[in-house]
Amino acid sequence: MATFLSGKTLIANQIEFINLIINHLTEHGTIDTTLLYESPFTDLTPQGPDGLFTSAQMDELIAALEQITATALASPGSQQITA
């Protein structure tokens, strides 16, 4: 997530959205990006991340989350827990 956040100035709702992602990653290790369009993520905006981020930012966010998932699944002894 540090790569995604680097050099960006985010508004409060964007920061809260990223915090929700970090909380989910802390609990589960990975995140299926389709979950970004469900509660609690849609509690901030009904459109989910599309209501908070530009298309380019969404591409960056999805790439960062895919990298986190790939790293987590490649780690020895890692376990994927789905919500």
N, CA, C and O atoms as a GROMACS GRO file, in nm:
protein
  332
    1MET      N    1   0.082  -0.118   0.000
    1MET     CA    2   0.000   0.000   0.000
    1MET      C    3   0.087   0.126   0.000
    1MET      O    4   0.043   0.232  -0.045
    2ALA      N    5   0.209   0.115   0.050
    2ALA     CA    6   0.298   0.231   0.054
    2ALA      C    7   0.324   0.285  -0.086
    2ALA      O    8   0.330   0.406  -0.106
    3THR      N    9   0.338   0.195  -0.184
    3THR     CA   10   0.361   0.238  -0.321
    3THR      C   11   0.241   0.316  -0.372
    3THR      O   12   0.258   0.419  -0.437
    4PHE      N   13   0.122   0.269  -0.343
    4PHE     CA   14   0.001   0.339  -0.387
    4PHE      C   15  -0.010   0.476  -0.321
    4PHE      O   16  -0.048   0.573  -0.387
    5LEU      N   17   0.022   0.484  -0.193
    5LEU     CA   18   0.005   0.608  -0.118
    5LEU      C   19   0.114   0.712  -0.145
    5LEU      O   20   0.093   0.831  -0.123
    6SER      N   21   0.229   0.666  -0.191
    6SER     CA   22   0.344   0.754  -0.210
    6SER      C   23   0.313   0.871  -0.303
    6SER      O   24   0.269   0.852  -0.416
    7GLY      N   25   0.337   0.991  -0.253
    7GLY     CA   26   0.323   1.111  -0.333
    7GLY      C   27   0.180   1.159  -0.356
    7GLY      O   28   0.158   1.251  -0.435
    8LYS      N   29   0.084   1.098  -0.288
    8LYS     CA   30  -0.056   1.137  -0.307
    8LYS      C   31  -0.108   1.219  -0.189
    8LYS      O   32  -0.069   1.196  -0.074
    9THR      N   33  -0.195   1.311  -0.218
    9THR     CA   34  -0.269   1.382  -0.116
    9THR      C   35  -0.412   1.332  -0.124
    9THR      O   36  -0.480   1.353  -0.225
   10LEU      N   37  -0.456   1.266  -0.019
   10LEU     CA   38  -0.588   1.204  -0.020
   10LEU      C   39  -0.685   1.282   0.070
   10LEU      O   40  -0.644   1.344   0.168
   11ILE      N   41  -0.813   1.277   0.034
   11ILE     CA   42  -0.917   1.337   0.117
   11ILE      C   43  -0.955   1.238   0.227
   11ILE      O   44  -0.916   1.121   0.223
   12ALA      N   45  -1.030   1.285   0.324
   12ALA     CA   46  -1.064   1.204   0.442
   12ALA      C   47  -1.130   1.071   0.403
   12ALA      O   48  -1.093   0.967   0.457
   13ASN      N   49  -1.227   1.072   0.312
   13ASN     CA   50  -1.295   0.948   0.274
   13ASN      C   51  -1.202   0.851   0.204
   13ASN      O   52  -1.216   0.729   0.219
   14GLN      N   53  -1.108   0.901   0.127
   14GLN     CA   54  -1.010   0.814   0.062
   14GLN      C   55  -0.920   0.749   0.167
   14GLN      O   56  -0.889   0.630   0.157
   15ILE      N   57  -0.878   0.826   0.264
   15ILE     CA   58  -0.794   0.772   0.373
   15ILE      C   59  -0.872   0.665   0.450
   15ILE      O   60  -0.817   0.560   0.482
   16GLU      N   61  -0.997   0.692   0.480
   16GLU     CA   62  -1.080   0.595   0.552
   16GLU      C   63  -1.095   0.467   0.470
   16GLU      O   64  -1.091   0.357   0.526
   17PHE      N   65  -1.112   0.480   0.340
   17PHE     CA   66  -1.125   0.364   0.252
   17PHE      C   67  -0.997   0.280   0.256
   17PHE      O   68  -1.003   0.158   0.269
   18ILE      N   69  -0.882   0.346   0.246
   18ILE     CA   70  -0.754   0.276   0.253
   18ILE      C   71  -0.738   0.209   0.389
   18ILE      O   72  -0.688   0.097   0.397
   19ASN      N   73  -0.781   0.276   0.496
   19ASN     CA   74  -0.774   0.214   0.629
   19ASN      C   75  -0.861   0.089   0.637
   19ASN      O   76  -0.823  -0.008   0.702
   20LEU      N   77  -0.978   0.090   0.572
   20LEU     CA   78  -1.062  -0.030   0.568
   20LEU      C   79  -0.989  -0.144   0.498
   20LEU      O   80  -0.995  -0.259   0.542
   21ILE      N   81  -0.921  -0.112   0.389
   21ILE     CA   82  -0.844  -0.215   0.317
   21ILE      C   83  -0.734  -0.269   0.407
   21ILE      O   84  -0.716  -0.391   0.416
   22ILE      N   85  -0.661  -0.181   0.473
   22ILE     CA   86  -0.552  -0.224   0.561
   22ILE      C   87  -0.606  -0.311   0.675
   22ILE      O   88  -0.544  -0.412   0.710
   23ASN      N   89  -0.718  -0.273   0.732
   23ASN     CA   90  -0.779  -0.355   0.838
   23ASN      C   91  -0.814  -0.493   0.786
   23ASN      O   92  -0.791  -0.593   0.854
   24HIS      N   93  -0.871  -0.499   0.664
   24HIS     CA   94  -0.907  -0.628   0.606
   24HIS      C   95  -0.781  -0.712   0.582
   24HIS      O   96  -0.778  -0.832   0.612
   25LEU      N   97  -0.678  -0.650   0.528
   25LEU     CA   98  -0.552  -0.722   0.503
   25LEU      C   99  -0.490  -0.772   0.633
   25LEU      O  100  -0.433  -0.881   0.637
   26THR      N  101  -0.500  -0.692   0.738
   26THR     CA  102  -0.445  -0.732   0.868
   26THR      C  103  -0.518  -0.855   0.920
   26THR      O  104  -0.455  -0.945   0.977
   27GLU      N  105  -0.648  -0.860   0.902
   27GLU     CA  106  -0.727  -0.973   0.950
   27GLU      C  107  -0.714  -1.097   0.861
   27GLU      O  108  -0.708  -1.209   0.911
   28HIS      N  109  -0.711  -1.076   0.729
   28HIS     CA  110  -0.723  -1.189   0.636
   28HIS      C  111  -0.599  -1.217   0.552
   28HIS      O  112  -0.589  -1.324   0.491
   29GLY      N  113  -0.506  -1.125   0.546
   29GLY     CA  114  -0.383  -1.146   0.470
   29GLY      C  115  -0.394  -1.107   0.323
   29GLY      O  116  -0.296  -1.060   0.265
   30THR      N  117  -0.509  -1.126   0.263
   30THR     CA  118  -0.533  -1.089   0.124
   30THR      C  119  -0.672  -1.029   0.113
   30THR      O  120  -0.751  -1.030   0.208
   31ILE      N  121  -0.701  -0.975  -0.006
   31ILE     CA  122  -0.835  -0.922  -0.029
   31ILE      C  123  -0.872  -0.948  -0.174
   31ILE      O  124  -0.793  -0.922  -0.265
   32ASP      N  125  -0.990  -0.997  -0.194
   32ASP     CA  126  -1.047  -1.011  -0.328
   32ASP      C  127  -1.100  -0.873  -0.364
   32ASP      O  128  -1.181  -0.817  -0.291
   33THR      N  129  -1.055  -0.818  -0.476
   33THR     CA  130  -1.093  -0.681  -0.511
   33THR      C  131  -1.243  -0.664  -0.531
   33THR      O  132  -1.292  -0.551  -0.527
   34THR      N  133  -1.317  -0.771  -0.553
   34THR     CA  134  -1.463  -0.757  -0.565
   34THR      C  135  -1.524  -0.714  -0.432
   34THR      O  136  -1.633  -0.657  -0.430
   35LEU      N  137  -1.456  -0.741  -0.322
   35LEU     CA  138  -1.506  -0.700  -0.190
   35LEU      C  139  -1.507  -0.548  -0.175
   35LEU      O  140  -1.578  -0.496  -0.089
   36LEU      N  141  -1.431  -0.478  -0.257
   36LEU     CA  142  -1.427  -0.332  -0.249
   36LEU      C  143  -1.560  -0.269  -0.288
   36LEU      O  144  -1.584  -0.151  -0.264
   37TYR      N  145  -1.647  -0.351  -0.349
   37TYR     CA  146  -1.778  -0.303  -0.393
   37TYR      C  147  -1.890  -0.354  -0.303
   37TYR      O  148  -2.007  -0.355  -0.340
   38GLU      N  149  -1.851  -0.397  -0.182
   38GLU     CA  150  -1.946  -0.445  -0.081
   38GLU      C  151  -1.923  -0.369   0.049
   38GLU      O  152  -1.822  -0.300   0.064
   39SER      N  153  -2.016  -0.383   0.143
   39SER     CA  154  -2.000  -0.324   0.274
   39SER      C  155  -1.883  -0.392   0.345
   39SER      O  156  -1.869  -0.514   0.332
   40PRO      N  157  -1.800  -0.324   0.416
   40PRO     CA  158  -1.812  -0.188   0.466
   40PRO      C  159  -1.758  -0.082   0.369
   40PRO      O  160  -1.772   0.038   0.394
   41PHE      N  161  -1.698  -0.125   0.258
   41PHE     CA  162  -1.638  -0.030   0.165
   41PHE      C  163  -1.742   0.061   0.100
   41PHE      O  164  -1.715   0.179   0.076
   42THR      N  165  -1.858   0.008   0.072
   42THR     CA  166  -1.964   0.090   0.010
   42THR      C  167  -2.037   0.176   0.112
   42THR      O  168  -2.125   0.254   0.075
   43ASP      N  169  -2.004   0.163   0.239
   43ASP     CA  170  -2.064   0.248   0.341
   43ASP      C  171  -2.014   0.393   0.326
   43ASP      O  172  -2.082   0.487   0.367
   44LEU      N  173  -1.895   0.410   0.269
   44LEU     CA  174  -1.840   0.544   0.249
   44LEU      C  175  -1.899   0.611   0.125
   44LEU      O  176  -1.921   0.732   0.123
   45THR      N  177  -1.924   0.533   0.023
   45THR     CA  178  -1.985   0.581  -0.100
   45THR      C  179  -2.049   0.462  -0.170
   45THR      O  180  -1.985   0.357  -0.182
   46PRO      N  181  -2.171   0.475  -0.217
   46PRO     CA  182  -2.240   0.361  -0.279
   46PRO      C  183  -2.167   0.301  -0.400
   46PRO      O  184  -2.187   0.185  -0.433
   47GLN      N  185  -2.082   0.382  -0.465
   47GLN     CA  186  -2.008   0.332  -0.582
   47GLN      C  187  -1.880   0.259  -0.543
   47GLN      O  188  -1.804   0.217  -0.631
   48GLY      N  189  -1.854   0.244  -0.414
   48GLY     CA  190  -1.730   0.183  -0.371
   48GLY      C  191  -1.612   0.270  -0.410
   48GLY      O  192  -1.623   0.392  -0.408
   49PRO      N  193  -1.500   0.209  -0.446
   49PRO     CA  194  -1.381   0.288  -0.476
   49PRO      C  195  -1.398   0.379  -0.597
   49PRO      O  196  -1.332   0.483  -0.606
   50ASP      N  197  -1.485   0.342  -0.690
   50ASP     CA  198  -1.505   0.425  -0.809
   50ASP      C  199  -1.561   0.563  -0.774
   50ASP      O  200  -1.545   0.658  -0.850
   51GLY      N  201  -1.627   0.574  -0.659
   51GLY     CA  202  -1.679   0.702  -0.615
   51GLY      C  203  -1.576   0.788  -0.544
   51GLY      O  204  -1.603   0.905  -0.513
   52LEU      N  205  -1.459   0.731  -0.518
   52LEU     CA  206  -1.356   0.803  -0.442
   52LEU      C  207  -1.227   0.828  -0.520
   52LEU      O  208  -1.156   0.925  -0.494
   53PHE      N  209  -1.198   0.740  -0.615
   53PHE     CA  210  -1.070   0.746  -0.684
   53PHE      C  211  -1.089   0.760  -0.834
   53PHE      O  212  -1.190   0.715  -0.889
   54THR      N  213  -0.992   0.822  -0.900
   54THR     CA  214  -0.994   0.832  -1.046
   54THR      C  215  -0.967   0.695  -1.106
   54THR      O  216  -0.925   0.602  -1.036
   55SER      N  217  -0.991   0.682  -1.233
   55SER     CA  218  -0.964   0.556  -1.303
   55SER      C  219  -0.817   0.516  -1.291
   55SER      O  220  -0.784   0.400  -1.269
   56ALA      N  221  -0.728   0.614  -1.307
   56ALA     CA  222  -0.585   0.586  -1.296
   56ALA      C  223  -0.549   0.542  -1.154
   56ALA      O  224  -0.469   0.450  -1.135
   57GLN      N  225  -0.607   0.608  -1.054
   57GLN     CA  226  -0.582   0.568  -0.915
   57GLN      C  227  -0.635   0.428  -0.889
   57GLN      O  228  -0.572   0.350  -0.817
   58MET      N  229  -0.750   0.395  -0.947
   58MET     CA  230  -0.806   0.260  -0.930
   58MET      C  231  -0.714   0.155  -0.989
   58MET      O  232  -0.693   0.050  -0.929
   59ASP      N  233  -0.658   0.184  -1.106
   59ASP     CA  234  -0.563   0.091  -1.168
   59ASP      C  235  -0.444   0.067  -1.076
   59ASP      O  236  -0.399  -0.046  -1.059
   60GLU      N  237  -0.392   0.176  -1.017
   60GLU     CA  238  -0.280   0.165  -0.923
   60GLU      C  239  -0.318   0.086  -0.798
   60GLU      O  240  -0.241   0.002  -0.751
   61LEU      N  241  -0.437   0.113  -0.745
   61LEU     CA  242  -0.483   0.045  -0.625
   61LEU      C  243  -0.499  -0.105  -0.649
   61LEU      O  244  -0.454  -0.187  -0.569
   62ILE      N  245  -0.562  -0.140  -0.760
   62ILE     CA  246  -0.582  -0.281  -0.792
   62ILE      C  247  -0.447  -0.350  -0.811
   62ILE      O  248  -0.428  -0.462  -0.763
   63ALA      N  249  -0.354  -0.285  -0.880
   63ALA     CA  250  -0.220  -0.343  -0.900
   63ALA      C  251  -0.150  -0.364  -0.766
   63ALA      O  252  -0.086  -0.467  -0.745
   64ALA      N  253  -0.162  -0.267  -0.674
   64ALA     CA  254  -0.100  -0.281  -0.542
   64ALA      C  255  -0.161  -0.397  -0.465
   64ALA      O  256  -0.090  -0.475  -0.401
   65LEU      N  257  -0.293  -0.410  -0.471
   65LEU     CA  258  -0.360  -0.519  -0.399
   65LEU      C  259  -0.326  -0.655  -0.460
   65LEU      O  260  -0.312  -0.754  -0.388
   66GLU      N  261  -0.315  -0.661  -0.592
   66GLU     CA  262  -0.276  -0.787  -0.657
   66GLU      C  263  -0.134  -0.825  -0.618
   66GLU      O  264  -0.105  -0.943  -0.598
   67GLN      N  265  -0.044  -0.727  -0.606
   67GLN     CA  266   0.093  -0.754  -0.564
   67GLN      C  267   0.097  -0.804  -0.420
   67GLN      O  268   0.172  -0.897  -0.388
   68ILE      N  269   0.017  -0.744  -0.333
   68ILE     CA  270   0.010  -0.788  -0.193
   68ILE      C  271  -0.039  -0.932  -0.187
   68ILE      O  272   0.016  -1.014  -0.112
   69THR      N  273  -0.141  -0.964  -0.264
   69THR     CA  274  -0.196  -1.100  -0.266
   69THR      C  275  -0.093  -1.199  -0.318
   69THR      O  276  -0.076  -1.306  -0.261
   70ALA      N  277  -0.024  -1.164  -0.427
   70ALA     CA  278   0.077  -1.253  -0.484
   70ALA      C  279   0.189  -1.278  -0.383
   70ALA      O  280   0.235  -1.392  -0.370
   71THR      N  281   0.231  -1.175  -0.313
   71THR     CA  282   0.336  -1.189  -0.213
   71THR      C  283   0.289  -1.276  -0.096
   71THR      O  284   0.364  -1.362  -0.049
   72ALA      N  285   0.168  -1.254  -0.051
   72ALA     CA  286   0.114  -1.330   0.062
   72ALA      C  287   0.100  -1.478   0.027
   72ALA      O  288   0.131  -1.565   0.108
   73LEU      N  289   0.054  -1.505  -0.095
   73LEU     CA  290   0.035  -1.645  -0.134
   73LEU      C  291   0.165  -1.716  -0.163
   73LEU      O  292   0.171  -1.838  -0.156
   74ALA      N  293   0.270  -1.641  -0.197
   74ALA     CA  294   0.401  -1.700  -0.226
   74ALA      C  295   0.483  -1.725  -0.099
   74ALA      O  296   0.580  -1.801  -0.101
   75SER      N  297   0.444  -1.660   0.010
   75SER     CA  298   0.519  -1.675   0.134
   75SER      C  299   0.503  -1.815   0.191
   75SER      O  300   0.392  -1.867   0.198
   76PRO      N  301   0.615  -1.876   0.232
   76PRO     CA  302   0.605  -2.009   0.293
   76PRO      C  303   0.522  -2.004   0.420
   76PRO      O  304   0.540  -1.914   0.503
   77GLY      N  305   0.434  -2.098   0.434
   77GLY     CA  306   0.352  -2.106   0.554
   77GLY      C  307   0.238  -2.006   0.556
   77GLY      O  308   0.166  -1.995   0.656
   78SER      N  309   0.219  -1.934   0.447
   78SER     CA  310   0.109  -1.836   0.445
   78SER      C  311  -0.022  -1.909   0.429
   78SER      O  312  -0.028  -2.019   0.374
   79GLN      N  313  -0.123  -1.848   0.478
   79GLN     CA  314  -0.257  -1.904   0.476
   79GLN      C  315  -0.352  -1.800   0.424
   79GLN      O  316  -0.352  -1.686   0.471
   80GLN      N  317  -0.434  -1.836   0.329
   80GLN     CA  318  -0.535  -1.741   0.282
   80GLN      C  319  -0.664  -1.771   0.354
   80GLN      O  320  -0.716  -1.883   0.351
   81ILE      N  321  -0.716  -1.668   0.418
   81ILE     CA  322  -0.843  -1.679   0.488
   81ILE      C  323  -0.941  -1.591   0.413
   81ILE      O  324  -0.916  -1.472   0.395
   82THR      N  325  -1.051  -1.646   0.369
   82THR     CA  326  -1.149  -1.565   0.298
   82THR      C  327  -1.260  -1.524   0.392
   82THR      O  328  -1.296  -1.597   0.485
   83ALA      N  329  -1.312  -1.407   0.366
   83ALA     CA  330  -1.420  -1.354   0.451
   83ALA      C  331  -1.552  -1.414   0.411
   83ALA      O  332  -1.654  -1.382   0.471
   0.00000   0.00000   0.00000
